Amino acid sequence: VQVQRGRHPRVAELCAVRTLFSGPELHLSELRASHVRALGRVLFLTPLLPAVLVRHRLRSHLLELRHLDRALARLGLAQLSEEELRAACYLRGLNPAALSAAQCRAWLEQWLRLSCVL
């Protein structure tokens, strides 16, 4: 309800409900083709391919993000230029066009905290 009203949950709140989103029925291999294609569009992947190929690209993309998140968490966001911050947001599905560098950094900090916990 809070998300529907435009409120962004804190990392601790997301972690508290993570079991609700981790059941086998929500596994990537179990999602309907329409859901897989929608996820592909969110992550700027070509949704026009057959669902099995979109699933493969999603897995590859998510694995790459996982490695990048771990590296960013180790190195810290302070080393990134504004352009690199924006690219990192975009790669994770956030359009940074209307965000300041500080907003991009804050969003990525929250993302990394959640990503590293999960």
Secondary structure, 3 states (H helix, E strand, C coil): CCCCCCCCCCHHHHHHCHHHHCCHHHCHHHCCHHHHHHHHHHCCCCCCCCHHHHHHHHHHHHHHHHHHHHHHHHHCHHHCCHHHHHHHHHHCCCCCCCCCHHHHHHHHHHHHHHHHHC
